[in-house]
Amino acid sequence: MKYFKKYLLVLLCFMAAFVAKAQVSPEIVYTAEHPKYVLGGIAVDGIKGYDDELLINISNLIIGETYEVPGPDISDAIKSYWKQGLFSNVVIEADSIVNGKIYLHIKLTAQPRISTLSINGVKKSEREDIEERIPLKAGNQITPNLVDRAKKHIKRYFDDKGFKNADIEIVQKEDITADNRMIVDINIDKNSKIRVHKIYITGVDPKEIKPLKQAMKKTNDRSSIKKWFSSKKFLEDKYQEDKGLVIDKMNSWGYRDALIVADSVVTYDDKHVDVYMDLYKGQKYYLRNVSWVGNTVYPTAALQSTFRMQRGDVYDQKMMNKRLNDDEDAIGKQYYNNGYVFYHLDPVEINVEGDSIDLEMRMVEGQQATFNRIRITGNERVYDYVIRRELRTKPGDLFTMEAIQRSVRELAAMNQFDSEILGEQIGKNISPDQATGTVDVTYPLVTKGGDQIELSAGWGQTGVIGKVGLKFTNFSLQNLIGKGGYKRAGFIPQGDGQTLSLQGQTNGTYYQSYSLSFVDPWFGRKRPNQFSLSVFYSKQSDVNSSYYSNYMNNLYSYYYGYGYGTNSSYYNYSNYYDPNKWVQLVGASVGFGKRLRWPDDYFSFSVALGYTRYMLKNWQYFLITDGNCNNINLTFNLNRSSIDHTFFPRRGSDFNFSLTLTPPYSLWDGINYEGLATNYYSSSYQQEAQQKYRWVEYHKWHFSFKNYTALTSSFKHCPVLYTRAEIGVLGAYNKNKKSPFETYYVGGDGMSGYSTGYATETIGLRGYENGSLAGNNGTGNGYAYERLTMELRYPLMLETSTSIYALAFLEAGNAWKDVNRLNPFDLKKSAGFGVRILLPMVGLMGIDWAYGFQKYDSSGSKIGGSQFHFIIGQEF
């Protein structure tokens, strides 16, 4: 038995050796004539993440076909795998050859994947920019081609920033914690920016060198004060653009044949380059004759007048292009704006004689186009009919750019869509079709949140003051009562573009204020007739008399060291609440307005009927302290607004004139008001005041004009000059019955609230204390005011999520207690700067620093000087 086991072990060894020999791959003989085999099968080494059948298909080899081995088809199969860029090694072997059939084995090694990617030597913002640009991502495969592309992208990125000598190194290290994974480090040394040391221009007169340098926008040296403050970094692509601007400048001088003979950029040192340009001017040409051919819409005299280039003028090609195409009133734009979308004008030099050129303006006017399809995309907020009713582009109407621009303005005024994106993209969505003579227009809308919520709290003398405000700008009353569709935002019915506002402000006992308003801009849905309704209630209480007694006692003790003693509790109003001292206001108004067609359809007119009841008890801050007063008024408002944007207007103006009238009770009530309620210390004063002010009467006039002027042609980064002039007057039918209400509270941030003058109109004037004008330190009872503003604005960010602009301003204004003493030249002046931020669901916020140049009023009270002003939910 022992020997039997040994023999069996030897036999098994021989059998294993035989099997191993049988499994050796068949030998492929490389001869002049390659043998051919029928492909019997293909096996592929499985690679994680890839399907075996997909990997086999890449080879383009088909089972059952005959192939030379080795041969071109096998070589092509290997090349197919390499082209994928997914494998670091490819091998095709023959497993076996049986009865003229060959069985192939494809062995693939996948490219390694990136486990971690690090970018070193740059700032966070630059790192984020590079990550977006390069093809290398954690988890993806890494190949030599991707590494080269990443280097090129990074190099181009820093070239554009002026870092021409940036060094980029991409280091790959095997990740020992995972199979076939690489740790990739991108090490960047930006080095110093390459700047322009000096620009040398030859081939022109010395006096022409400076304006040619100034013509270049991005390639600058320090040849002038203006260029001293410009960027000096050298950017290759900007340099190529600037060379074109140099030629344009020479063309504008009449050098029609100007060209750059040679140019070069030479290293000056490690941080600077010198730029050399050799120019050829050629002959200077002048315009001799201009003829117009093919014009029928506009007479030749009108075209020549618009063209502005006359016989004997320098042949300025830049000026010619501006007058034909680029200027706002260019000939081409006049045709285009009036429906001649397919108009074409070709200025042809028909004769060049000496230094003179004859031009022939060959024009094809074409037919006037009409609007065809009007599409709306991106609307997810309002009903389509709400948008289409605002459009001035109706199918079949004559095409005009004014109609498109007006439609964009009206859509922006809805405050439901991003007007910045719409303004930028609308030009790309105008599609003329010359075959049909029509134009399709698509309005690319991006929905933004127009609704706002305000939650704020502050601390005053009477404790914590809380404020809650809700404003729904896409409200639908029809959906609320179940007669509309089912468009809702949560529990809020929406879709009709109506506005519902609710606001509450309180600190509990001392102050409460509540209001509700509703506006429907298309009342009845057929015409742009506006209906408005509002109701409000407010109550303010006071402190009891012991507060002032304690205040004086403590003040006396502080200065003289004796008296009734001190008690810190007198500083806190909440300890002295008096429920028997208050003023309450309750009121409502209803209004109706409509757009006008004359003088133009930018005008609107509205009428509002309002009622306010003032209820006072022991209220020492008005001419009347006890009793009830009633204010019934009718307000007429004429407005013209052509601004192109609600938050950051660039162009347009806003004119407003309003007149508020109460019935002139004193003309028919038979009461002699002369001497009535004039002696405050009289025992009958309060009775007389109640008789005098039971029915408040006045006439109130207001005029304002705002204008917005774009200082550049850029849309997104456009500085704007904003100017404003306004005046208000509160007049009386009877000089002996001036209204104690509806006066002007002038000065400060312009924010209304319980701490300001009550039952007054708040007017901001930055650089001065709140309500400090028209009285001594905050009496705020002006009967006339004037305000002038000049403001330079610059947009920092105009996005759907956040919009920000900075501003600097000069402001002047004043208020007067007596209308007859109004002096438009007696103004308090200030200057300052600030910022405005518009956030979805929050609304407008801002902060200003201002300096009021008149620090003290006539009584010596401080009213001006350095001031910070905070703005929430409203604009000056």
Secondary structure, DSSP 4 states (H G I P E B T S, - for coil): -HHHHHHHHHHHHHHHHHHHHHTSPPPPP--SS--EEEEEEEEE---TTS-HHHHHHHTT--TT-EEESSSHHHHHHHHHHHHHT-EEEEEEEEEEEETTEEEEEEEEEEPPEEEEEEEESS-HHHHHHHHHHSS--TTSB--HHHHHHHHHHHHHHHHHTT-TT-EEEEEEEE-TTSTTEEEEEEEEE--PPPEEEEEEEESS-HHHHHHHHHH-SS---SSSHHHHTS--B--HHHHHHHHHHHHHHHHHTTBTT-EEEEEEEEE-SSSEEEEEEEEE---B-EEEEEEEES--SS-HHHHHHHH---TTSB--HHHHHIIIIISTT-HHHHHHHTT-TT-EEEEEEEEEETTEEEEEEEEE--PPPEEEEEEEES--SS-HHHHHTT----TTSBP-HHHHHHHHHHHHHTTSB-HHHHHHHGGGGEEEETTTTEEEEEEE--B----EEEEEEEEETTEEEEEEEEEEEEE-HHHHTT-S---EETTEEBSS-EEEEEEEEE-SSSEEEEEEEEEETTTTSSS-EEEEEEEEEEEEEEE-HHHHHHHHHHHHHHHHS-SS---GGGG-GGGGEEEEEEEEEEEEEEEEEEE--SS-TTEEEEEEEEEEEEEEES-TTSS--SEEEEEEEEEEEEEEE--S-SSS--SEEEEEEEEEE---GGGTS----TTTT--TTSTTHHHHHHHHHSB---EEEEEEEEEEEESSS-SSS--EEEEEEEEEEEE-SSTT---SSSEEEESBS----TTS-TTEEEE-BTTS-TT-SSSSSS---BSEEEEEEEEEEEEEEE-SS-EEEEEEEEEEEEEESSGGG--TT--EEEEEEEEEEEETBTEEEEEEEEEES--B-TTS-B--EEEEEEEES---
